[in-house]
Amino acid sequence: MGITEKMNSFYYHMALYELQLMNGSDYFNGLSYNSLLYINVIEQTENCTVSRLAEMLHITKSAVTIKINELVRQNIVKKEQSTFDKRVYYLKLSPETGELMKNYDRIFQKAEAELRNKYTEEQLDLFGDILETISGYNWRKLTDEQ
C-alpha cells in the first residue's frame, strides 16, 4: 500500500472514530458531523472569531454566524468579548464540550504510548515532522490546481 492509500486509510479511520464518538455520547448525540468539524476547528484555532472561521473555511461570515449561534444556543460554544477591542468576540468551547473533547484525545494519547513503545525517539521526531508537513499544506491551493 502506497503513502496516498495509507493517508486515505488514516483519514477514513479518524472520520469513523469521530462518528462513533458522536453516536456514543449523549452530549454529542444529534449533533451533525458539520458541527463536530466546527468544534474541532474552534478548539485548534487560537483567538478564533467568526471572521477567522469564515476565512479559514472559505465560506461567508453570515453562514458561520448562523452555525455559531446554533452552537451557542446548544451550550457547545461560548463567545467571550475581547478585553482590548469590545467589538471582537472570541469563540471558545464551553467547559462541558472541552471536557468531552479530552475524551476524544484519549485515542491520540493511547496511540502515542504505543508508538513510544515501538519506535525510537528519532523515528518519532521524523514522524512528527511528516505530520507537520502534511498538515502544513495549502489544501485549498492543491484542490484548485486539479
Stockholm file with secondary structure:
# STOCKHOLM 1.0

chainA/1-146         MGITEKMNSFYYHMALYELQLMNGSDYFNGLSYNSLLYINVIEQTENCTVSRLAEMLHITKSAVTIKINELVRQNIVKKEQSTFDKRVYYLKLSPETGELMKNYDRIFQKAEAELRNKYTEEQLDLFGDILETISGYNWRKLTDEQ
#=GR chainA/1-146 SS CCHHHHHHHHHHHHHHHHHHHHHTCTTTTTCCHHHHHHHHHHHHSTTCCHHHHHHHHTSCHHHHHHHHHHHHHTTSEEEEECSSCTTCEEEEECHHHHHHHHHHHHHHHHHHHHHHHHSCHHHHHHHHHHHHHHHTSCHHHHHHTC
#=GC SS_cons         CCHHHHHHHHHHHHHHHHHHHHHTCTTTTTCCHHHHHHHHHHHHSTTCCHHHHHHHHTSCHHHHHHHHHHHHHTTSEEEEECSSCTTCEEEEECHHHHHHHHHHHHHHHHHHHHHHHHSCHHHHHHHHHHHHHHHTSCHHHHHHTC
//
